Amino acid sequence: MSNINAILKVVLILFEVVLLFNCIIFVHELGHFLAARWRGMVVDRFSIWFGKPLWQKKIGKVVWSLGSIPLGGFVSLPQMAPMEWMEGRVLDNGQPLTPAKPIDKIIVALAGPLFSIGLAFVIANLVWFVGRPVSESETTTVIGYVAKDSPAARSGLRAGDRILSVDGHPVSRFIGMGDSVTWWVVASEGRTVKVDVERDGKRLTMEPEPTRDPVKAWHRENLRQLKIAPAETPMVGEVTPGSPAERAGLKPSDLLVAVNGVPLLHSNMLSDYLREHGTEAVRLTVHRGKEVLETQVTPEIPVAGGVEHNPMIGIIWDQTGPLDMSYPSPWEQVSGVVGNMFNTFQALLSPKSDVKPQHLSGPVGILRIYYLVFENEHAWRMALWFSVLLNVNLALLNLLPIPMLDGGHIVLGLAEFVRRRPLSEPVVRWVQTIGATAVIGFILYVTTFDLVGMRGSSPEEAKLPREKLRFATPASGITPAPAK
């Protein structure tokens, strides 16, 4: 029965992903369609998805269809540019098409991105109303963990330091795009990164030299990092059956705030503490809802597959951690995405930057993100927020002056306006074919990295080794913490 429920859950998530993704594409193409009808241009076909039609119906002079390749969609506008090899051709009345005016072509090309931006604002208003879950790492710049022998450790950075700026760029959060610690480290170009921190009321400057992890074959190149993590209260995700943690009374969603009185700023701090103190009994301070509790746990050296591991208590951490609700305004959301895209393009175009085209995601990567979002407890809130980002990206990327994209059509329209006569059809075909080949080739390129990156990344696979660990030592129960 559990297997059937799991399959049904996956099917439901896939349905939600495909539905939401296609709604975004539909609105973009609807903008082209309505603008074309307004300007009196010929519309052959309105298709959701590409490939051989699974279903089609002619309504008036337009053929509406559902393709067999569930990625994207298009509106066939023969007066814009010849694309029969990709979109097919429905209209054939033996009469030559009347050339469309350049201004009409420009308006129709702009309509798709404008509709995407409009949808982004509509969804952003929903996010403003229902809220967006944010983790502690999105609201803090405090370092929670510094890996031993890391660039950060060698430069003198410590857990508890509050990062003020990176390479002169003020930061307001640890992860994500824009004004975050991780982004400015990734986008840095010098041999070292200047990090200004606040420690005990004093401002200090460190200059660690970023490092990169080795690259696996066919994987994306790893980006610069200092080997630091944000301050996040460790949150129990699962308790391994038969483990010291289970016998000590720990439960999922418990927050572990201290070990033997030492504050825990990150889950790795507990792992390091247990590694240093072996199987000595430790007292954990636990927040469970509004209660403050204490429990004594005796770590064990568990065995899995005949191999001994470091001392553990049998916890699988909740990787999301405690969440709070944020209610950003629509303008804040949309303008933030635009700013992030500008920073991304700036890094992509810089010859000194480690950020390369391979680090972008194609349709497969986007669909995978949606899938992971819908597995979240706050699925629809997260999906709405991601849809704002996707709509803005769809609008701005389509405005790039590349043939086949909307920006390419605008450039061709402007060229025709300046020349005061249409470009020759062979030239337009040649330009469109080159642009389409480049776009499709790039999508295939990034999709290769998307597919390779998906291998071995299943959360279920990550849990298997921990589920096989054997624990045997008894431990004491959980009690209220003494009043202070």
C-alpha positions as CSV (number, residue, x, y, z in Angstrom):
1,M,0.0,0.0,0.0
2,S,2.9,2.4,0.8
3,N,4.4,1.8,-2.6
4,I,1.1,2.7,-4.3
5,N,0.8,5.9,-2.2
6,A,4.4,6.8,-3.1
7,I,3.7,6.3,-6.8
8,L,0.5,8.3,-6.6
9,K,2.4,11.1,-4.8
10,V,5.0,11.2,-7.6
11,V,2.3,11.2,-10.3
12,L,0.5,14.1,-8.6
13,I,3.7,16.1,-8.2
14,L,4.5,15.5,-11.9
15,F,1.0,16.6,-12.9
16,E,1.4,19.8,-10.8
17,V,4.8,20.6,-12.3
18,V,3.6,20.1,-15.9
19,L,0.4,22.1,-15.3
20,L,2.2,25.1,-13.7
21,F,5.1,25.1,-16.2
22,N,2.7,25.0,-19.2
23,C,0.5,27.7,-17.7
24,I,3.6,30.0,-17.7
25,I,4.4,29.1,-21.3
26,F,0.8,29.5,-22.4
27,V,0.5,33.0,-21.0
28,H,3.7,34.1,-22.8
29,E,2.5,32.7,-26.1
30,L,-1.0,34.1,-25.5
31,G,0.7,37.6,-25.5
32,H,2.0,36.9,-29.0
33,F,-1.3,35.5,-30.2
34,L,-3.5,38.4,-28.9
35,A,-1.1,41.0,-30.2
36,A,-1.0,39.3,-33.7
37,R,-4.8,39.3,-33.8
38,W,-4.9,42.9,-32.7
39,R,-2.5,44.0,-35.5
40,G,-4.3,41.9,-38.1
41,M,-1.5,39.4,-38.7
42,V,-2.0,35.8,-39.8
43,V,-1.9,33.1,-37.1
44,D,-1.4,29.6,-38.4
45,R,-1.2,27.6,-35.2
46,F,-1.2,27.9,-31.4
47,S,0.6,24.9,-30.0
48,I,1.4,23.9,-26.4
49,W,4.4,21.6,-26.6
50,F,6.4,20.7,-29.6
51,G,6.6,17.7,-31.9
52,K,3.9,15.7,-33.7
53,P,0.4,16.8,-32.5
54,L,-1.3,14.4,-30.1
55,W,-4.5,16.5,-30.5
56,Q,-5.4,19.4,-32.8
57,K,-8.6,21.3,-33.7
58,K,-9.1,24.1,-36.2
59,I,-11.2,27.0,-34.7
60,G,-11.8,29.7,-37.2
61,K,-8.5,30.1,-39.1
62,V,-6.3,28.9,-36.3
63,V,-5.2,25.4,-35.5
64,W,-5.0,24.7,-31.8
65,S,-2.8,21.7,-30.9
66,L,-1.1,19.8,-28.2
67,G,2.4,18.5,-29.2
68,S,4.1,15.2,-28.2
69,I,7.2,16.8,-26.6
70,P,6.1,18.3,-23.2
71,L,8.5,21.2,-23.2
72,G,7.5,24.8,-24.3
73,G,5.1,25.9,-27.0
74,F,4.7,28.4,-29.8
75,V,2.4,30.5,-31.9
76,S,3.1,30.1,-35.7
77,L,3.2,33.6,-37.3
78,P,4.3,33.2,-40.9
79,Q,4.5,36.9,-41.4
80,M,7.1,37.3,-38.7
81,A,9.8,34.9,-40.0
82,P,9.8,31.5,-41.8
83,M,10.0,28.7,-39.2
84,E,8.2,25.9,-41.0
85,W,10.9,23.4,-40.3
86,M,10.2,23.8,-36.5
87,E,6.6,24.9,-36.2
88,G,5.1,23.2,-39.3
89,R,2.7,25.0,-41.7
90,V,-1.1,24.9,-41.6
91,L,-2.2,27.8,-43.7
92,D,-2.0,27.1,-47.5
93,N,-4.6,28.9,-49.6
94,G,-2.3,29.4,-52.6
95,Q,-2.2,33.1,-52.0
96,P,1.0,35.0,-51.1
97,L,1.1,36.5,-47.6
98,T,0.8,40.3,-47.3
99,P,4.0,41.5,-45.6
100,A,3.5,42.8,-42.1
101,K,4.6,46.2,-41.1
102,P,7.8,46.4,-39.1
103,I,6.0,48.1,-36.2
104,D,3.5,45.2,-36.1
105,K,6.3,42.7,-35.9
106,I,8.0,44.6,-33.1
107,I,4.7,44.9,-31.1
108,V,3.9,41.2,-31.5
109,A,7.5,40.2,-30.4
110,L,7.3,42.4,-27.4
111,A,3.9,41.2,-26.3
112,G,5.1,37.8,-25.1
113,P,7.7,39.2,-22.7
114,L,5.2,41.8,-21.5
115,F,2.6,39.1,-20.7
116,S,5.3,37.2,-18.8
117,I,6.2,40.2,-16.8
118,G,2.5,40.9,-16.2
119,L,2.0,37.3,-15.0
120,A,5.0,37.7,-12.7
121,F,3.4,40.7,-11.0
122,V,0.1,38.8,-10.7
123,I,1.8,35.8,-9.0
124,A,4.0,38.2,-7.0
125,N,0.8,39.7,-5.5
126,L,-0.3,36.2,-4.4
127,V,3.1,35.7,-2.8
128,W,2.8,39.0,-1.0
129,F,-0.6,37.8,0.3
130,V,0.2,34.2,1.3
131,G,3.9,34.6,2.1
132,R,7.1,32.8,1.2
133,P,8.9,30.5,3.6
134,V,12.4,31.6,4.3
135,S,15.2,29.7,6.1
136,E,17.6,31.2,8.6
137,S,20.3,31.2,6.0
138,E,18.2,33.7,4.0
139,T,17.9,36.1,6.9
140,T,21.4,36.0,8.5
141,T,25.0,36.7,7.5
142,V,26.4,35.1,10.7
143,I,28.9,32.3,10.1
144,G,27.6,29.1,11.8
145,Y,30.4,26.7,10.8
146,V,34.0,27.0,9.5
147,A,35.5,23.8,8.1
148,K,38.9,22.8,9.5
149,D,41.9,23.6,7.3
150,S,39.6,25.6,5.0
151,P,40.4,28.9,3.3
152,A,38.2,30.6,5.9
153,A,39.8,28.9,8.8
154,R,43.3,29.8,7.6
155,S,42.4,33.4,7.2
156,G,41.0,33.7,10.8
157,L,37.2,33.6,10.2
158,R,35.3,32.0,13.0
159,A,31.8,30.7,13.7
160,G,29.8,33.6,15.2
161,D,31.4,36.2,13.0
162,R,28.8,38.4,11.3
163,I,29.8,39.1,7.7
164,L,29.2,42.8,6.7
165,S,30.5,42.8,3.1
166,V,32.3,40.6,0.5
167,D,34.8,42.3,-1.8
168,G,33.2,45.6,-0.9
169,H,29.6,44.5,-1.6
170,P,27.3,44.8,1.4
171,V,25.4,41.6,2.2
172,S,22.1,41.0,3.8
173,R,21.8,37.2,3.7
174,F,24.1,34.1,3.4
175,I,22.8,32.2,0.4
176,G,21.0,32.9,-2.8
177,M,21.6,35.4,-5.6
178,G,22.2,39.1,-5.3
179,D,23.4,40.6,-2.0
180,S,24.4,37.3,-0.5
181,V,27.7,36.0,0.9
182,T,27.8,32.9,-1.4
183,W,27.0,34.9,-4.5
184,W,29.8,37.5,-4.1
185,V,32.3,34.7,-3.2
186,V,31.3,32.9,-6.4
187,A,31.4,36.0,-8.5
188,S,34.8,37.2,-7.1
189,E,37.6,37.5,-9.5
190,G,40.7,38.1,-7.5
191,R,43.1,35.6,-6.0
192,T,41.7,36.4,-2.5
193,V,38.3,37.6,-1.3
194,K,38.1,40.6,1.1
195,V,35.6,39.7,3.8
196,D,34.6,42.3,6.4
197,V,33.1,40.9,9.6
198,E,31.9,42.1,13.0
199,R,33.3,40.2,16.0
200,D,32.7,41.3,19.6
201,G,31.7,44.8,18.4
202,K,34.8,45.2,16.3
203,R,35.1,45.4,12.6
204,L,37.8,43.0,11.2
205,T,38.9,42.3,7.6
206,M,40.1,38.9,6.4
207,E,41.3,37.9,2.9
208,P,40.8,34.2,2.4
209,E,41.9,32.5,-0.9
210,P,38.9,30.7,-2.3
211,T,39.1,27.0,-3.3
212,R,37.2,24.7,-5.6
213,D,36.3,21.1,-5.1
214,P,37.6,18.6,-7.7
215,V,35.2,18.1,-10.7
216,K,33.6,14.8,-11.5
217,A,33.6,13.7,-15.1
218,W,30.8,15.4,-17.2
219,H,29.7,17.4,-14.2
220,R,29.5,21.2,-13.9
221,E,32.7,22.9,-12.8
222,N,32.6,23.7,-9.1
223,L,32.6,27.3,-8.1
224,R,34.6,29.3,-5.6
225,Q,34.0,28.7,-1.9
226,L,35.4,29.5,1.4
227,K,34.1,26.4,3.2
228,I,31.8,28.2,5.5
229,A,28.1,27.7,6.3
230,P,25.5,30.0,7.7
231,A,24.3,30.0,11.3
232,E,21.2,27.7,11.4
233,T,19.7,26.1,14.4
234,P,20.1,22.3,13.9
235,M,16.7,20.7,13.4
236,V,16.0,17.0,13.7
237,G,14.5,15.6,10.5
238,E,14.4,11.9,11.4
239,V,15.5,9.8,14.4
240,T,17.1,6.5,13.4
241,P,15.2,3.5,15.0
242,G,17.1,1.9,17.9
243,S,19.5,4.8,18.2
244,P,20.7,6.7,21.3
245,A,18.7,9.7,20.0
246,E,15.5,7.7,19.9
247,R,16.0,6.3,23.4
248,A,16.8,9.8,24.7
249,G,13.4,10.9,23.5
250,L,14.4,13.2,20.7
251,K,11.7,13.7,18.0
252,P,11.5,15.1,14.5
253,S,11.3,19.0,14.5
254,D,13.3,19.2,17.8
255,L,15.8,22.1,17.7
256,L,19.2,21.3,19.3
257,V,20.5,24.6,20.6
258,A,23.4,23.5,22.8
259,V,25.7,20.6,23.7
260,N,27.1,20.6,27.2
261,G,26.3,24.3,27.4
262,V,28.1,25.1,24.1
263,P,25.7,26.9,21.7
264,L,25.2,25.0,18.4
265,L,25.2,27.4,15.4
266,H,25.2,24.6,12.9
267,S,24.6,20.8,12.8
268,N,28.3,20.2,11.9
269,M,29.3,21.7,15.2
270,L,27.6,18.7,17.0
271,S,29.3,16.2,14.7
272,D,32.7,17.8,15.4
273,Y,32.0,17.8,19.1
274,L,31.0,14.1,19.2
275,R,34.1,13.3,17.1
276,E,36.4,15.1,19.6
277,H,34.7,13.7,22.7
278,G,34.1,10.1,21.5
279,T,31.5,8.1,23.4
280,E,31.3,10.4,26.4
281,A,27.7,11.2,27.5
282,V,26.6,14.7,26.5
283,R,23.7,16.8,27.5
284,L,21.7,18.4,24.7
285,T,19.5,21.5,25.2
286,V,16.4,21.1,23.1
287,H,13.7,23.5,22.0
288,R,10.4,21.7,21.3
289,G,7.8,24.2,20.5
290,K,7.7,26.6,23.4
291,E,9.3,24.1,25.8
292,V,13.0,24.1,26.7
293,L,14.2,20.6,27.6
294,E,17.4,18.8,28.3
295,T,18.4,15.2,27.6
296,Q,21.5,13.1,28.2
297,V,22.7,11.0,25.2
298,T,25.6,8.6,25.0
299,P,27.0,8.6,21.5
300,E,28.0,5.3,19.9
301,I,30.4,4.2,17.1
302,P,27.8,2.5,14.9
303,V,28.6,-0.2,12.3
304,A,27.3,-0.3,8.8
305,G,28.4,-2.9,6.3
306,G,31.1,-4.0,8.7
307,V,32.6,-0.5,8.8
308,E,32.8,1.6,11.9
309,H,31.8,5.2,11.7
310,N,32.5,8.3,13.8
311,P,30.5,8.6,17.1
312,M,26.9,9.4,16.4
313,I,23.6,9.6,18.2
314,G,21.4,8.6,15.2
315,I,19.9,11.8,13.8
316,I,19.1,12.7,10.2
317,W,19.0,16.5,10.0
318,D,16.2,18.5,8.4
319,Q,18.2,20.2,5.7
320,T,15.6,23.1,5.5
321,G,15.7,23.9,9.2
322,P,13.3,26.3,10.9
323,L,11.3,28.4,8.5
324,D,9.8,31.8,8.9
325,M,7.3,33.6,6.6
326,S,8.4,36.6,4.5
327,Y,5.9,38.9,2.7
328,P,7.9,40.8,0.0
329,S,6.1,43.3,-2.1
330,P,5.5,42.6,-5.8
331,W,8.0,45.2,-6.8
332,E,10.6,43.9,-4.4
333,Q,10.2,40.4,-5.9
334,V,10.3,41.4,-9.5
335,S,13.0,44.0,-9.2
336,G,15.1,41.6,-7.2
337,V,15.0,39.0,-9.9
338,V,15.9,41.6,-12.5
339,G,18.9,42.6,-10.4
340,N,20.0,39.0,-10.0
341,M,19.8,38.4,-13.7
342,F,21.9,41.5,-14.3
343,N,24.6,40.2,-11.9
344,T,24.5,36.8,-13.5
345,F,25.0,38.2,-17.0
346,Q,27.8,40.4,-15.7
347,A,29.5,37.3,-14.3
348,L,29.0,35.3,-17.4
349,L,30.5,38.0,-19.6
350,S,33.5,38.6,-17.4
351,P,36.6,36.6,-18.6
352,K,37.9,36.4,-15.0
353,S,34.7,34.9,-13.5
354,D,34.2,31.2,-12.8
355,V,30.5,31.5,-13.7
356,K,30.0,29.9,-17.1
357,P,27.1,29.1,-19.4
358,Q,27.2,25.5,-18.1
359,H,26.0,26.7,-14.7
360,L,22.7,27.8,-16.1
361,S,19.7,25.4,-16.2
362,G,17.6,24.3,-19.2
363,P,14.0,23.0,-19.2
364,V,14.9,19.7,-17.5
365,G,16.7,21.6,-14.7
366,I,13.8,24.0,-14.3
367,L,11.3,21.1,-14.1
368,R,13.4,19.3,-11.6
369,I,13.5,22.4,-9.4
370,Y,9.7,22.5,-9.6
371,Y,9.5,18.9,-8.6
372,L,11.7,19.4,-5.6
373,V,9.6,22.5,-4.7
374,F,6.4,20.4,-4.7
375,E,7.9,17.9,-2.4
376,N,8.3,20.7,0.2
377,E,5.8,21.1,3.1
378,H,5.0,24.6,1.7
379,A,4.8,23.4,-1.9
380,W,2.5,25.9,-3.4
381,R,4.0,28.9,-1.6
382,M,7.4,27.9,-2.8
383,A,6.1,27.2,-6.4
384,L,4.5,30.6,-6.6
385,W,7.7,32.3,-5.6
386,F,9.7,30.3,-8.1
387,S,7.2,31.1,-10.8
388,V,7.8,34.8,-10.3
389,L,11.5,34.2,-10.9
390,L,10.8,32.0,-13.9
391,N,8.4,34.4,-15.6
392,V,10.9,37.3,-15.3
393,N,13.7,35.1,-16.6
394,L,11.5,34.0,-19.5
395,A,10.7,37.6,-20.4
396,L,14.3,39.0,-20.2
397,L,16.0,36.0,-21.9
398,N,13.5,36.2,-24.8
399,L,14.5,39.8,-25.3
400,L,18.1,38.9,-26.1
401,P,18.9,39.9,-29.7
402,I,19.2,36.4,-30.9
403,P,17.4,35.2,-34.0
404,M,14.4,32.9,-33.1
405,L,14.0,34.6,-29.8
406,D,11.6,37.6,-29.4
407,G,14.6,40.0,-29.2
408,G,15.8,38.6,-32.6
409,H,12.4,39.4,-34.1
410,I,12.6,42.9,-32.7
411,V,16.1,43.4,-34.2
412,L,14.8,42.2,-37.6
413,G,11.8,44.5,-37.4
414,L,14.1,47.5,-36.6
415,A,16.4,46.6,-39.5
416,E,13.4,46.5,-41.8
417,F,12.2,49.8,-40.5
418,V,15.5,51.4,-41.1
419,R,15.9,49.9,-44.6
420,R,12.3,50.8,-45.4
421,R,11.9,47.5,-47.1
422,P,11.7,43.9,-46.0
423,L,14.8,41.8,-45.7
424,S,15.1,39.1,-48.4
425,E,13.5,35.8,-47.5
426,P,16.7,33.8,-48.0
427,V,18.6,36.1,-45.6
428,V,15.8,35.8,-43.0
429,R,15.7,32.0,-43.3
430,W,19.5,31.8,-43.0
431,V,19.6,34.1,-39.9
432,Q,16.6,32.3,-38.3
433,T,18.2,28.9,-38.9
434,I,21.5,29.9,-37.4
435,G,19.8,31.4,-34.4
436,A,17.5,28.4,-33.8
437,T,20.5,26.0,-34.1
438,A,22.4,28.1,-31.6
439,V,19.5,28.2,-29.1
440,I,18.6,24.5,-29.4
441,G,22.3,23.6,-29.2
442,F,22.7,25.6,-26.0
443,I,19.6,24.0,-24.5
444,L,20.9,20.6,-25.2
445,Y,24.3,21.6,-23.8
446,V,22.9,22.7,-20.4
447,T,20.4,19.9,-20.3
448,T,23.3,17.4,-20.5
449,F,24.7,18.9,-17.2
450,D,21.1,18.9,-15.8
451,L,20.7,15.2,-16.4
452,V,24.2,14.3,-15.1
453,G,23.6,16.4,-12.0
454,M,20.4,14.5,-11.3
455,R,22.2,11.2,-10.9
456,G,22.7,10.0,-7.4
457,S,21.0,13.2,-5.9
458,S,17.8,11.5,-4.7
459,P,17.1,12.2,-1.0
460,E,16.1,8.6,-0.5
461,E,19.5,7.4,-1.7
462,A,21.2,9.8,0.8
463,K,19.3,8.2,3.7
464,L,20.1,4.5,2.9
465,P,23.5,4.4,4.6
466,R,22.1,6.0,7.8
467,E,19.2,3.6,7.9
468,K,21.6,0.6,8.0
469,L,23.5,1.8,11.0
470,R,23.3,-0.4,14.1
471,F,23.1,1.1,17.6
472,A,22.9,-0.8,20.9
473,T,23.9,1.3,23.9
474,P,21.1,2.4,26.3
475,A,20.7,6.1,27.1
476,S,18.7,8.3,29.5
477,G,15.5,10.1,28.8
478,I,14.6,13.7,28.2
479,T,13.7,16.1,31.0
480,P,12.8,19.7,31.3
481,A,15.8,22.1,31.4
482,P,16.5,23.6,34.8
483,A,15.2,27.1,35.3
484,K,17.8,29.9,35.0
